[in-house]
Amino acid sequence: MGLMWFLMGMGTTAALWGFLCLRGRYQLGWKANLGLFSSFGFAWICIGWSWGSFAEGEPQSGAMGLISFGLPALVLFVMSWQKFIQPNRRV
């Protein structure tokens, strides 16, 4: 479990770094920020829930976490990218 928390911390740092790079290339409004942060939150919960469930020997709960939190994270990210981020590219 210690490895999970370490890797989630590294993932959080990488996501923050990616957000700062995105902010430099695209003009992000409040809708884009909300979409990115909520998709990150869902992805973080998905990883923690699924990894913890698989580590405790509950594969059905881990699969439910992947579907319940991973799918909304992907959908939110893709919709935020297409609607709010990509059209506002800085030249």
PyMOL Python script that loads the backbone (N, CA, C, O; Angstrom):
from pymol import cmd

cmd.read_pdbstr("""\
ATOM      1  N   MET A   1       0.818  -1.193   0.000  1.00  0.00           N
ATOM      2  CA  MET A   1       0.000   0.000   0.000  1.00  0.00           C
ATOM      3  C   MET A   1       0.863   1.259   0.000  1.00  0.00           C
ATOM      4  O   MET A   1       0.467   2.295  -0.534  1.00  0.00           O
ATOM      5  N   GLY A   2       2.051   1.157   0.607  1.00  0.00           N
ATOM      6  CA  GLY A   2       2.946   2.307   0.600  1.00  0.00           C
ATOM      7  C   GLY A   2       3.369   2.683  -0.808  1.00  0.00           C
ATOM      8  O   GLY A   2       3.504   3.862  -1.131  1.00  0.00           O
ATOM      9  N   LEU A   3       3.581   1.663  -1.651  1.00  0.00           N
ATOM     10  CA  LEU A   3       3.936   1.922  -3.048  1.00  0.00           C
ATOM     11  C   LEU A   3       2.798   2.632  -3.769  1.00  0.00           C
ATOM     12  O   LEU A   3       3.034   3.512  -4.597  1.00  0.00           O
ATOM     13  N   MET A   4       1.550   2.247  -3.451  1.00  0.00           N
ATOM     14  CA  MET A   4       0.401   2.892  -4.084  1.00  0.00           C
ATOM     15  C   MET A   4       0.381   4.382  -3.764  1.00  0.00           C
ATOM     16  O   MET A   4       0.179   5.203  -4.658  1.00  0.00           O
ATOM     17  N   TRP A   5       0.589   4.740  -2.497  1.00  0.00           N
ATOM     18  CA  TRP A   5       0.553   6.154  -2.121  1.00  0.00           C
ATOM     19  C   TRP A   5       1.706   6.919  -2.740  1.00  0.00           C
ATOM     20  O   TRP A   5       1.550   8.077  -3.127  1.00  0.00           O
ATOM     21  N   PHE A   6       2.862   6.280  -2.835  1.00  0.00           N
ATOM     22  CA  PHE A   6       4.003   6.928  -3.476  1.00  0.00           C
ATOM     23  C   PHE A   6       3.715   7.194  -4.950  1.00  0.00           C
ATOM     24  O   PHE A   6       3.971   8.291  -5.446  1.00  0.00           O
ATOM     25  N   LEU A   7       3.186   6.196  -5.647  1.00  0.00           N
ATOM     26  CA  LEU A   7       2.896   6.361  -7.076  1.00  0.00           C
ATOM     27  C   LEU A   7       1.745   7.344  -7.303  1.00  0.00           C
ATOM     28  O   LEU A   7       1.739   8.070  -8.297  1.00  0.00           O
ATOM     29  N   MET A   8       0.772   7.372  -6.385  1.00  0.00           N
ATOM     30  CA  MET A   8      -0.300   8.356  -6.529  1.00  0.00           C
ATOM     31  C   MET A   8       0.228   9.769  -6.310  1.00  0.00           C
ATOM     32  O   MET A   8      -0.237  10.708  -6.955  1.00  0.00           O
ATOM     33  N   GLY A   9       1.177   9.928  -5.423  1.00  0.00           N
ATOM     34  CA  GLY A   9       1.806  11.233  -5.243  1.00  0.00           C
ATOM     35  C   GLY A   9       2.588  11.652  -6.476  1.00  0.00           C
ATOM     36  O   GLY A   9       2.543  12.812  -6.886  1.00  0.00           O
ATOM     37  N   MET A  10       3.307  10.698  -7.067  1.00  0.00           N
ATOM     38  CA  MET A  10       4.023  11.005  -8.306  1.00  0.00           C
ATOM     39  C   MET A  10       3.049  11.338  -9.428  1.00  0.00           C
ATOM     40  O   MET A  10       3.308  12.236 -10.229  1.00  0.00           O
ATOM     41  N   GLY A  11       1.932  10.619  -9.490  1.00  0.00           N
ATOM     42  CA  GLY A  11       0.913  10.903 -10.499  1.00  0.00           C
ATOM     43  C   GLY A  11       0.287  12.271 -10.310  1.00  0.00           C
ATOM     44  O   GLY A  11      -0.013  12.963 -11.283  1.00  0.00           O
ATOM     45  N   THR A  12       0.088  12.662  -9.055  1.00  0.00           N
ATOM     46  CA  THR A  12      -0.449  13.990  -8.771  1.00  0.00           C
ATOM     47  C   THR A  12       0.528  15.077  -9.214  1.00  0.00           C
ATOM     48  O   THR A  12       0.127  16.091  -9.784  1.00  0.00           O
ATOM     49  N   THR A  13       1.805  14.855  -8.946  1.00  0.00           N
ATOM     50  CA  THR A  13       2.822  15.811  -9.385  1.00  0.00           C
ATOM     51  C   THR A  13       2.873  15.893 -10.907  1.00  0.00           C
ATOM     52  O   THR A  13       2.982  16.984 -11.465  1.00  0.00           O
ATOM     53  N   ALA A  14       2.794  14.751 -11.578  1.00  0.00           N
ATOM     54  CA  ALA A  14       2.795  14.735 -13.048  1.00  0.00           C
ATOM     55  C   ALA A  14       1.556  15.427 -13.604  1.00  0.00           C
ATOM     56  O   ALA A  14       1.641  16.135 -14.608  1.00  0.00           O
ATOM     57  N   ALA A  15       0.397  15.228 -12.958  1.00  0.00           N
ATOM     58  CA  ALA A  15      -0.826  15.886 -13.422  1.00  0.00           C
ATOM     59  C   ALA A  15      -0.736  17.401 -13.246  1.00  0.00           C
ATOM     60  O   ALA A  15      -1.190  18.158 -14.104  1.00  0.00           O
ATOM     61  N   LEU A  16      -0.157  17.835 -12.143  1.00  0.00           N
ATOM     62  CA  LEU A  16       0.010  19.271 -11.935  1.00  0.00           C
ATOM     63  C   LEU A  16       0.968  19.863 -12.957  1.00  0.00           C
ATOM     64  O   LEU A  16       0.726  20.952 -13.477  1.00  0.00           O
ATOM     65  N   TRP A  17       2.039  19.162 -13.245  1.00  0.00           N
ATOM     66  CA  TRP A  17       2.988  19.606 -14.256  1.00  0.00           C
ATOM     67  C   TRP A  17       2.319  19.672 -15.635  1.00  0.00           C
ATOM     68  O   TRP A  17       2.520  20.626 -16.386  1.00  0.00           O
ATOM     69  N   GLY A  18       1.519  18.643 -15.958  1.00  0.00           N
ATOM     70  CA  GLY A  18       0.783  18.642 -17.222  1.00  0.00           C
ATOM     71  C   GLY A  18      -0.216  19.787 -17.297  1.00  0.00           C
ATOM     72  O   GLY A  18      -0.395  20.392 -18.355  1.00  0.00           O
ATOM     73  N   PHE A  19      -0.868  20.086 -16.176  1.00  0.00           N
ATOM     74  CA  PHE A  19      -1.806  21.212 -16.155  1.00  0.00           C
ATOM     75  C   PHE A  19      -1.088  22.531 -16.420  1.00  0.00           C
ATOM     76  O   PHE A  19      -1.588  23.380 -17.158  1.00  0.00           O
ATOM     77  N   LEU A  20       0.084  22.699 -15.817  1.00  0.00           N
ATOM     78  CA  LEU A  20       0.840  23.931 -16.047  1.00  0.00           C
ATOM     79  C   LEU A  20       1.299  24.050 -17.501  1.00  0.00           C
ATOM     80  O   LEU A  20       1.314  25.148 -18.058  1.00  0.00           O
ATOM     81  N   CYS A  21       1.674  22.928 -18.117  1.00  0.00           N
ATOM     82  CA  CYS A  21       2.038  22.950 -19.539  1.00  0.00           C
ATOM     83  C   CYS A  21       0.827  23.269 -20.412  1.00  0.00           C
ATOM     84  O   CYS A  21       0.939  24.027 -21.375  1.00  0.00           O
ATOM     85  N   LEU A  22      -0.330  22.693 -20.080  1.00  0.00           N
ATOM     86  CA  LEU A  22      -1.558  22.995 -20.824  1.00  0.00           C
ATOM     87  C   LEU A  22      -1.922  24.467 -20.704  1.00  0.00           C
ATOM     88  O   LEU A  22      -2.343  25.094 -21.676  1.00  0.00           O
ATOM     89  N   ARG A  23      -1.757  25.010 -19.509  1.00  0.00           N
ATOM     90  CA  ARG A  23      -2.091  26.412 -19.286  1.00  0.00           C
ATOM     91  C   ARG A  23      -1.195  27.332 -20.093  1.00  0.00           C
ATOM     92  O   ARG A  23      -1.598  28.437 -20.458  1.00  0.00           O
ATOM     93  N   GLY A  24       0.028  26.875 -20.375  1.00  0.00           N
ATOM     94  CA  GLY A  24       0.921  27.678 -21.189  1.00  0.00           C
ATOM     95  C   GLY A  24       0.576  27.650 -22.671  1.00  0.00           C
ATOM     96  O   GLY A  24       0.838  28.617 -23.386  1.00  0.00           O
ATOM     97  N   ARG A  25      -0.004  26.560 -23.136  1.00  0.00           N
ATOM     98  CA  ARG A  25      -0.320  26.430 -24.562  1.00  0.00           C
ATOM     99  C   ARG A  25      -1.749  26.791 -24.916  1.00  0.00           C
ATOM    100  O   ARG A  25      -2.028  27.172 -26.053  1.00  0.00           O
ATOM    101  N   TYR A  26      -2.655  26.678 -23.961  1.00  0.00           N
ATOM    102  CA  TYR A  26      -4.072  26.934 -24.215  1.00  0.00           C
ATOM    103  C   TYR A  26      -4.585  27.962 -23.225  1.00  0.00           C
ATOM    104  O   TYR A  26      -4.082  28.081 -22.108  1.00  0.00           O
ATOM    105  N   GLN A  27      -5.590  28.697 -23.656  1.00  0.00           N
ATOM    106  CA  GLN A  27      -6.240  29.647 -22.772  1.00  0.00           C
ATOM    107  C   GLN A  27      -7.367  28.889 -22.066  1.00  0.00           C
ATOM    108  O   GLN A  27      -8.376  28.547 -22.684  1.00  0.00           O
ATOM    109  N   LEU A  28      -7.189  28.633 -20.781  1.00  0.00           N
ATOM    110  CA  LEU A  28      -8.144  27.823 -20.033  1.00  0.00           C
ATOM    111  C   LEU A  28      -9.113  28.718 -19.268  1.00  0.00           C
ATOM    112  O   LEU A  28      -8.707  29.570 -18.478  1.00  0.00           O
ATOM    113  N   GLY A  29     -10.376  28.508 -19.515  1.00  0.00           N
ATOM    114  CA  GLY A  29     -11.415  29.211 -18.771  1.00  0.00           C
ATOM    115  C   GLY A  29     -11.816  28.403 -17.548  1.00  0.00           C
ATOM    116  O   GLY A  29     -11.216  27.369 -17.254  1.00  0.00           O
ATOM    117  N   TRP A  30     -12.833  28.878 -16.834  1.00  0.00           N
ATOM    118  CA  TRP A  30     -13.251  28.181 -15.621  1.00  0.00           C
ATOM    119  C   TRP A  30     -13.878  26.834 -15.942  1.00  0.00           C
ATOM    120  O   TRP A  30     -13.768  25.901 -15.147  1.00  0.00           O
ATOM    121  N   LYS A  31     -14.537  26.713 -17.097  1.00  0.00           N
ATOM    122  CA  LYS A  31     -15.138  25.426 -17.463  1.00  0.00           C
ATOM    123  C   LYS A  31     -14.060  24.384 -17.759  1.00  0.00           C
ATOM    124  O   LYS A  31     -14.201  23.219 -17.391  1.00  0.00           O
ATOM    125  N   ALA A  32     -13.003  24.799 -18.414  1.00  0.00           N
ATOM    126  CA  ALA A  32     -11.903  23.883 -18.699  1.00  0.00           C
ATOM    127  C   ALA A  32     -11.210  23.458 -17.408  1.00  0.00           C
ATOM    128  O   ALA A  32     -10.892  22.283 -17.229  1.00  0.00           O
ATOM    129  N   ASN A  33     -10.976  24.417 -16.507  1.00  0.00           N
ATOM    130  CA  ASN A  33     -10.359  24.083 -15.226  1.00  0.00           C
ATOM    131  C   ASN A  33     -11.231  23.134 -14.420  1.00  0.00           C
ATOM    132  O   ASN A  33     -10.730  22.173 -13.836  1.00  0.00           O
ATOM    133  N   LEU A  34     -12.524  23.397 -14.384  1.00  0.00           N
ATOM    134  CA  LEU A  34     -13.444  22.526 -13.650  1.00  0.00           C
ATOM    135  C   LEU A  34     -13.459  21.126 -14.239  1.00  0.00           C
ATOM    136  O   LEU A  34     -13.460  20.142 -13.499  1.00  0.00           O
ATOM    137  N   GLY A  35     -13.472  21.026 -15.568  1.00  0.00           N
ATOM    138  CA  GLY A  35     -13.458  19.714 -16.215  1.00  0.00           C
ATOM    139  C   GLY A  35     -12.173  18.949 -15.955  1.00  0.00           C
ATOM    140  O   GLY A  35     -12.200  17.745 -15.698  1.00  0.00           O
ATOM    141  N   LEU A  36     -11.042  19.651 -16.023  1.00  0.00           N
ATOM    142  CA  LEU A  36      -9.764  18.990 -15.775  1.00  0.00           C
ATOM    143  C   LEU A  36      -9.632  18.535 -14.328  1.00  0.00           C
ATOM    144  O   LEU A  36      -9.215  17.405 -14.075  1.00  0.00           O
ATOM    145  N   PHE A  37      -9.976  19.384 -13.385  1.00  0.00           N
ATOM    146  CA  PHE A  37      -9.832  19.031 -11.979  1.00  0.00           C
ATOM    147  C   PHE A  37     -10.812  17.935 -11.563  1.00  0.00           C
ATOM    148  O   PHE A  37     -10.465  17.062 -10.767  1.00  0.00           O
ATOM    149  N   SER A  38     -12.034  17.977 -12.098  1.00  0.00           N
ATOM    150  CA  SER A  38     -12.981  16.917 -11.747  1.00  0.00           C
ATOM    151  C   SER A  38     -12.583  15.590 -12.384  1.00  0.00           C
ATOM    152  O   SER A  38     -12.747  14.541 -11.760  1.00  0.00           O
ATOM    153  N   SER A  39     -12.069  15.611 -13.600  1.00  0.00           N
ATOM    154  CA  SER A  39     -11.617  14.348 -14.204  1.00  0.00           C
ATOM    155  C   SER A  39     -10.397  13.812 -13.458  1.00  0.00           C
ATOM    156  O   SER A  39     -10.258  12.599 -13.303  1.00  0.00           O
ATOM    157  N   PHE A  40      -9.506  14.700 -12.990  1.00  0.00           N
ATOM    158  CA  PHE A  40      -8.379  14.249 -12.180  1.00  0.00           C
ATOM    159  C   PHE A  40      -8.868  13.639 -10.865  1.00  0.00           C
ATOM    160  O   PHE A  40      -8.355  12.610 -10.427  1.00  0.00           O
ATOM    161  N   GLY A  41      -9.852  14.271 -10.243  1.00  0.00           N
ATOM    162  CA  GLY A  41     -10.397  13.745  -8.989  1.00  0.00           C
ATOM    163  C   GLY A  41     -10.997  12.361  -9.166  1.00  0.00           C
ATOM    164  O   GLY A  41     -10.757  11.467  -8.354  1.00  0.00           O
ATOM    165  N   PHE A  42     -11.773  12.184 -10.219  1.00  0.00           N
ATOM    166  CA  PHE A  42     -12.350  10.863 -10.497  1.00  0.00           C
ATOM    167  C   PHE A  42     -11.255   9.836 -10.774  1.00  0.00           C
ATOM    168  O   PHE A  42     -11.338   8.700 -10.307  1.00  0.00           O
ATOM    169  N   ALA A  43     -10.233  10.228 -11.526  1.00  0.00           N
ATOM    170  CA  ALA A  43      -9.144   9.295 -11.833  1.00  0.00           C
ATOM    171  C   ALA A  43      -8.368   8.929 -10.566  1.00  0.00           C
ATOM    172  O   ALA A  43      -7.970   7.776 -10.399  1.00  0.00           O
ATOM    173  N   TRP A  44      -8.151   9.894  -9.677  1.00  0.00           N
ATOM    174  CA  TRP A  44      -7.430   9.635  -8.437  1.00  0.00           C
ATOM    175  C   TRP A  44      -8.205   8.661  -7.552  1.00  0.00           C
ATOM    176  O   TRP A  44      -7.628   7.730  -6.990  1.00  0.00           O
ATOM    177  N   ILE A  45      -9.507   8.880  -7.434  1.00  0.00           N
ATOM    178  CA  ILE A  45     -10.353   7.968  -6.658  1.00  0.00           C
ATOM    179  C   ILE A  45     -10.377   6.594  -7.313  1.00  0.00           C
ATOM    180  O   ILE A  45     -10.340   5.578  -6.619  1.00  0.00           O
ATOM    181  N   CYS A  46     -10.438   6.553  -8.634  1.00  0.00           N
ATOM    182  CA  CYS A  46     -10.452   5.278  -9.367  1.00  0.00           C
ATOM    183  C   CYS A  46      -9.195   4.466  -9.081  1.00  0.00           C
ATOM    184  O   CYS A  46      -9.277   3.269  -8.808  1.00  0.00           O
ATOM    185  N   ILE A  47      -8.045   5.103  -9.142  1.00  0.00           N
ATOM    186  CA  ILE A  47      -6.789   4.390  -8.914  1.00  0.00           C
ATOM    187  C   ILE A  47      -6.708   3.899  -7.471  1.00  0.00           C
ATOM    188  O   ILE A  47      -6.362   2.744  -7.224  1.00  0.00           O
ATOM    189  N   GLY A  48      -7.025   4.768  -6.526  1.00  0.00           N
ATOM    190  CA  GLY A  48      -6.962   4.385  -5.125  1.00  0.00           C
ATOM    191  C   GLY A  48      -7.927   3.269  -4.774  1.00  0.00           C
ATOM    192  O   GLY A  48      -7.559   2.312  -4.093  1.00  0.00           O
ATOM    193  N   TRP A  49      -9.155   3.389  -5.237  1.00  0.00           N
ATOM    194  CA  TRP A  49     -10.174   2.381  -4.953  1.00  0.00           C
ATOM    195  C   TRP A  49      -9.801   1.043  -5.580  1.00  0.00           C
ATOM    196  O   TRP A  49      -9.835   0.007  -4.918  1.00  0.00           O
ATOM    197  N   SER A  50      -9.450   1.074  -6.843  1.00  0.00           N
ATOM    198  CA  SER A  50      -9.177  -0.172  -7.557  1.00  0.00           C
ATOM    199  C   SER A  50      -7.921  -0.861  -7.032  1.00  0.00           C
ATOM    200  O   SER A  50      -7.922  -2.073  -6.822  1.00  0.00           O
ATOM    201  N   TRP A  51      -6.865  -0.107  -6.823  1.00  0.00           N
ATOM    202  CA  TRP A  51      -5.627  -0.697  -6.340  1.00  0.00           C
ATOM    203  C   TRP A  51      -5.827  -1.278  -4.937  1.00  0.00           C
ATOM    204  O   TRP A  51      -5.375  -2.385  -4.646  1.00  0.00           O
ATOM    205  N   GLY A  52      -6.503  -0.524  -4.077  1.00  0.00           N
ATOM    206  CA  GLY A  52      -6.771  -1.015  -2.731  1.00  0.00           C
ATOM    207  C   GLY A  52      -7.640  -2.254  -2.730  1.00  0.00           C
ATOM    208  O   GLY A  52      -7.406  -3.184  -1.957  1.00  0.00           O
ATOM    209  N   SER A  53      -8.638  -2.271  -3.591  1.00  0.00           N
ATOM    210  CA  SER A  53      -9.527  -3.443  -3.664  1.00  0.00           C
ATOM    211  C   SER A  53      -8.795  -4.661  -4.187  1.00  0.00           C
ATOM    212  O   SER A  53      -8.961  -5.756  -3.649  1.00  0.00           O
ATOM    213  N   PHE A  54      -7.993  -4.497  -5.220  1.00  0.00           N
ATOM    214  CA  PHE A  54      -7.241  -5.631  -5.744  1.00  0.00           C
ATOM    215  C   PHE A  54      -6.205  -6.118  -4.731  1.00  0.00           C
ATOM    216  O   PHE A  54      -5.962  -7.320  -4.626  1.00  0.00           O
ATOM    217  N   ALA A  55      -5.594  -5.199  -3.988  1.00  0.00           N
ATOM    218  CA  ALA A  55      -4.607  -5.580  -2.980  1.00  0.00           C
ATOM    219  C   ALA A  55      -5.254  -6.344  -1.827  1.00  0.00           C
ATOM    220  O   ALA A  55      -4.620  -7.220  -1.238  1.00  0.00           O
ATOM    221  N   GLU A  56      -6.502  -6.029  -1.498  1.00  0.00           N
ATOM    222  CA  GLU A  56      -7.207  -6.710  -0.417  1.00  0.00           C
ATOM    223  C   GLU A  56      -7.899  -7.990  -0.878  1.00  0.00           C
ATOM    224  O   GLU A  56      -8.526  -8.678  -0.072  1.00  0.00           O
ATOM    225  N   GLY A  57      -7.793  -8.315  -2.159  1.00  0.00           N
ATOM    226  CA  GLY A  57      -8.386  -9.551  -2.662  1.00  0.00           C
ATOM    227  C   GLY A  57      -9.857  -9.439  -3.007  1.00  0.00           C
ATOM    228  O   GLY A  57     -10.580 -10.434  -2.949  1.00  0.00           O
ATOM    229  N   GLU A  58     -10.311  -8.257  -3.361  1.00  0.00           N
ATOM    230  CA  GLU A  58     -11.707  -8.031  -3.755  1.00  0.00           C
ATOM    231  C   GLU A  58     -11.746  -7.560  -5.206  1.00  0.00           C
ATOM    232  O   GLU A  58     -11.916  -6.366  -5.457  1.00  0.00           O
ATOM    233  N   PRO A  59     -11.593  -8.474  -6.167  1.00  0.00           N
ATOM    234  CA  PRO A  59     -11.517  -8.039  -7.565  1.00  0.00           C
ATOM    235  C   PRO A  59     -12.821  -7.448  -8.096  1.00  0.00           C
ATOM    236  O   PRO A  59     -12.784  -6.594  -8.983  1.00  0.00           O
ATOM    237  N   GLN A  60     -13.969  -7.878  -7.580  1.00  0.00           N
ATOM    238  CA  GLN A  60     -15.225  -7.313  -8.065  1.00  0.00           C
ATOM    239  C   GLN A  60     -15.362  -5.846  -7.662  1.00  0.00           C
ATOM    240  O   GLN A  60     -15.837  -5.021  -8.442  1.00  0.00           O
ATOM    241  N   SER A  61     -14.946  -5.535  -6.452  1.00  0.00           N
ATOM    242  CA  SER A  61     -14.983  -4.141  -6.013  1.00  0.00           C
ATOM    243  C   SER A  61     -14.002  -3.294  -6.818  1.00  0.00           C
ATOM    244  O   SER A  61     -14.297  -2.145  -7.147  1.00  0.00           O
ATOM    245  N   GLY A  62     -12.834  -3.858  -7.136  1.00  0.00           N
ATOM    246  CA  GLY A  62     -11.865  -3.134  -7.956  1.00  0.00           C
ATOM    247  C   GLY A  62     -12.387  -2.863  -9.349  1.00  0.00           C
ATOM    248  O   GLY A  62     -12.187  -1.777  -9.894  1.00  0.00           O
ATOM    249  N   ALA A  63     -13.054  -3.845  -9.925  1.00  0.00           N
ATOM    250  CA  ALA A  63     -13.633  -3.655 -11.253  1.00  0.00           C
ATOM    251  C   ALA A  63     -14.760  -2.632 -11.217  1.00  0.00           C
ATOM    252  O   ALA A  63     -14.916  -1.842 -12.148  1.00  0.00           O
ATOM    253  N   MET A  64     -15.550  -2.646 -10.141  1.00  0.00           N
ATOM    254  CA  MET A  64     -16.606  -1.651 -10.006  1.00  0.00           C
ATOM    255  C   MET A  64     -16.018  -0.248  -9.883  1.00  0.00           C
ATOM    256  O   MET A  64     -16.571   0.706 -10.430  1.00  0.00           O
ATOM    257  N   GLY A  65     -14.894  -0.115  -9.165  1.00  0.00           N
ATOM    258  CA  GLY A  65     -14.237   1.181  -9.052  1.00  0.00           C
ATOM    259  C   GLY A  65     -13.712   1.673 -10.389  1.00  0.00           C
ATOM    260  O   GLY A  65     -13.789   2.862 -10.697  1.00  0.00           O
ATOM    261  N   LEU A  66     -13.171   0.739 -11.192  1.00  0.00           N
ATOM    262  CA  LEU A  66     -12.699   1.126 -12.520  1.00  0.00           C
ATOM    263  C   LEU A  66     -13.836   1.641 -13.389  1.00  0.00           C
ATOM    264  O   LEU A  66     -13.682   2.632 -14.104  1.00  0.00           O
ATOM    265  N   ILE A  67     -14.974   0.967 -13.326  1.00  0.00           N
ATOM    266  CA  ILE A  67     -16.111   1.379 -14.153  1.00  0.00           C
ATOM    267  C   ILE A  67     -16.768   2.636 -13.596  1.00  0.00           C
ATOM    268  O   ILE A  67     -17.093   3.556 -14.347  1.00  0.00           O
ATOM    269  N   SER A  68     -16.966   2.676 -12.272  1.00  0.00           N
ATOM    270  CA  SER A  68     -17.710   3.780 -11.657  1.00  0.00           C
ATOM    271  C   SER A  68     -16.949   5.092 -11.652  1.00  0.00           C
ATOM    272  O   SER A  68     -17.557   6.158 -11.750  1.00  0.00           O
ATOM    273  N   PHE A  69     -15.624   5.034 -11.540  1.00  0.00           N
ATOM    274  CA  PHE A  69     -14.848   6.263 -11.445  1.00  0.00           C
ATOM    275  C   PHE A  69     -13.932   6.481 -12.646  1.00  0.00           C
ATOM    276  O   PHE A  69     -13.672   7.625 -13.020  1.00  0.00           O
ATOM    277  N   GLY A  70     -13.443   5.413 -13.249  1.00  0.00           N
ATOM    278  CA  GLY A  70     -12.541   5.547 -14.390  1.00  0.00           C
ATOM    279  C   GLY A  70     -13.249   6.012 -15.648  1.00  0.00           C
ATOM    280  O   GLY A  70     -12.736   6.858 -16.380  1.00  0.00           O
ATOM    281  N   LEU A  71     -14.424   5.460 -15.899  1.00  0.00           N
ATOM    282  CA  LEU A  71     -15.169   5.853 -17.092  1.00  0.00           C
ATOM    283  C   LEU A  71     -15.606   7.320 -17.043  1.00  0.00           C
ATOM    284  O   LEU A  71     -15.423   8.030 -18.031  1.00  0.00           O
ATOM    285  N   PRO A  72     -16.179   7.805 -15.925  1.00  0.00           N
ATOM    286  CA  PRO A  72     -16.503   9.237 -15.883  1.00  0.00           C
ATOM    287  C   PRO A  72     -15.268  10.138 -16.002  1.00  0.00           C
ATOM    288  O   PRO A  72     -15.354  11.234 -16.556  1.00  0.00           O
ATOM    289  N   ALA A  73     -14.129   9.685 -15.490  1.00  0.00           N
ATOM    290  CA  ALA A  73     -12.900  10.485 -15.623  1.00  0.00           C
ATOM    291  C   ALA A  73     -12.522  10.631 -17.087  1.00  0.00           C
ATOM    292  O   ALA A  73     -12.188  11.726 -17.539  1.00  0.00           O
ATOM    293  N   LEU A  74     -12.573   9.530 -17.829  1.00  0.00           N
ATOM    294  CA  LEU A  74     -12.246   9.595 -19.257  1.00  0.00           C
ATOM    295  C   LEU A  74     -13.244  10.449 -20.030  1.00  0.00           C
ATOM    296  O   LEU A  74     -12.854  11.255 -20.875  1.00  0.00           O
ATOM    297  N   VAL A  75     -14.533  10.270 -19.741  1.00  0.00           N
ATOM    298  CA  VAL A  75     -15.561  11.032 -20.453  1.00  0.00           C
ATOM    299  C   VAL A  75     -15.423  12.527 -20.157  1.00  0.00           C
ATOM    300  O   VAL A  75     -15.499  13.348 -21.071  1.00  0.00           O
ATOM    301  N   LEU A  76     -15.220  12.883 -18.889  1.00  0.00           N
ATOM    302  CA  LEU A  76     -15.054  14.297 -18.538  1.00  0.00           C
ATOM    303  C   LEU A  76     -13.827  14.908 -19.201  1.00  0.00           C
ATOM    304  O   LEU A  76     -13.879  16.038 -19.687  1.00  0.00           O
ATOM    305  N   PHE A  77     -12.723  14.163 -19.223  1.00  0.00           N
ATOM    306  CA  PHE A  77     -11.513  14.700 -19.838  1.00  0.00           C
ATOM    307  C   PHE A  77     -11.705  14.914 -21.337  1.00  0.00           C
ATOM    308  O   PHE A  77     -11.345  15.965 -21.866  1.00  0.00           O
ATOM    309  N   VAL A  78     -12.267  13.924 -22.017  1.00  0.00           N
ATOM    310  CA  VAL A  78     -12.447  14.035 -23.472  1.00  0.00           C
ATOM    311  C   VAL A  78     -13.418  15.165 -23.809  1.00  0.00           C
ATOM    312  O   VAL A  78     -13.171  15.940 -24.733  1.00  0.00           O
ATOM    313  N   MET A  79     -14.511  15.262 -23.070  1.00  0.00           N
ATOM    314  CA  MET A  79     -15.475  16.328 -23.359  1.00  0.00           C
ATOM    315  C   MET A  79     -14.895  17.701 -23.040  1.00  0.00           C
ATOM    316  O   MET A  79     -15.138  18.656 -23.777  1.00  0.00           O
ATOM    317  N   SER A  80     -14.137  17.816 -21.959  1.00  0.00           N
ATOM    318  CA  SER A  80     -13.506  19.094 -21.631  1.00  0.00           C
ATOM    319  C   SER A  80     -12.485  19.473 -22.690  1.00  0.00           C
ATOM    320  O   SER A  80     -12.379  20.639 -23.071  1.00  0.00           O
ATOM    321  N   TRP A  81     -11.737  18.492 -23.163  1.00  0.00           N
ATOM    322  CA  TRP A  81     -10.731  18.751 -24.191  1.00  0.00           C
ATOM    323  C   TRP A  81     -11.392  19.241 -25.479  1.00  0.00           C
ATOM    324  O   TRP A  81     -10.957  20.232 -26.065  1.00  0.00           O
ATOM    325  N   GLN A  82     -12.431  18.555 -25.914  1.00  0.00           N
ATOM    326  CA  GLN A  82     -13.060  18.897 -27.191  1.00  0.00           C
ATOM    327  C   GLN A  82     -13.846  20.199 -27.133  1.00  0.00           C
ATOM    328  O   GLN A  82     -13.837  20.963 -28.098  1.00  0.00           O
ATOM    329  N   LYS A  83     -14.520  20.465 -26.031  1.00  0.00           N
ATOM    330  CA  LYS A  83     -15.414  21.626 -25.964  1.00  0.00           C
ATOM    331  C   LYS A  83     -14.746  22.900 -25.443  1.00  0.00           C
ATOM    332  O   LYS A  83     -15.051  23.997 -25.912  1.00  0.00           O
ATOM    333  N   PHE A  84     -13.833  22.758 -24.472  1.00  0.00           N
ATOM    334  CA  PHE A  84     -13.342  23.950 -23.787  1.00  0.00           C
ATOM    335  C   PHE A  84     -11.854  24.230 -23.950  1.00  0.00           C
ATOM    336  O   PHE A  84     -11.425  25.372 -23.785  1.00  0.00           O
ATOM    337  N   ILE A  85     -11.058  23.215 -24.271  1.00  0.00           N
ATOM    338  CA  ILE A  85      -9.609  23.421 -24.314  1.00  0.00           C
ATOM    339  C   ILE A  85      -9.118  23.566 -25.736  1.00  0.00           C
ATOM    340  O   ILE A  85      -8.490  24.572 -26.066  1.00  0.00           O
ATOM    341  N   GLN A  86      -9.382  22.598 -26.583  1.00  0.00           N
ATOM    342  CA  GLN A  86      -8.836  22.588 -27.943  1.00  0.00           C
ATOM    343  C   GLN A  86      -9.239  23.817 -28.768  1.00  0.00           C
ATOM    344  O   GLN A  86      -8.394  24.334 -29.498  1.00  0.00           O
ATOM    345  N   PRO A  87     -10.474  24.311 -28.692  1.00  0.00           N
ATOM    346  CA  PRO A  87     -10.804  25.506 -29.492  1.00  0.00           C
ATOM    347  C   PRO A  87     -10.079  26.784 -29.051  1.00  0.00           C
ATOM    348  O   PRO A  87     -10.071  27.763 -29.797  1.00  0.00           O
ATOM    349  N   ASN A  88      -9.473  26.799 -27.864  1.00  0.00           N
ATOM    350  CA  ASN A  88      -8.848  28.020 -27.332  1.00  0.00           C
ATOM    351  C   ASN A  88      -7.331  27.950 -27.383  1.00  0.00           C
ATOM    352  O   ASN A  88      -6.670  28.388 -26.441  1.00  0.00           O
ATOM    353  N   ARG A  89      -6.770  27.422 -28.436  1.00  0.00           N
ATOM    354  CA  ARG A  89      -5.310  27.305 -28.557  1.00  0.00           C
ATOM    355  C   ARG A  89      -4.702  28.685 -28.749  1.00  0.00           C
ATOM    356  O   ARG A  89      -5.197  29.493 -29.535  1.00  0.00           O
ATOM    357  N   ARG A  90      -3.612  28.943 -28.014  1.00  0.00           N
ATOM    358  CA  ARG A  90      -2.890  30.197 -28.181  1.00  0.00           C
ATOM    359  C   ARG A  90      -1.979  30.083 -29.384  1.00  0.00           C
ATOM    360  O   ARG A  90      -1.386  29.032 -29.629  1.00  0.00           O
ATOM    361  N   VAL A  91      -1.872  31.138 -30.113  1.00  0.00           N
ATOM    362  CA  VAL A  91      -1.047  31.121 -31.330  1.00  0.00           C
ATOM    363  C   VAL A  91       0.325  31.624 -31.066  1.00  0.00           C
ATOM    364  O   VAL A  91       1.150  31.678 -31.978  1.00  0.00           O
TER     365      VAL A  91
END
""", "prot")
cmd.dss("prot")
cmd.show_as("cartoon", "prot")
cmd.util.cbc("prot")
cmd.orient("prot")
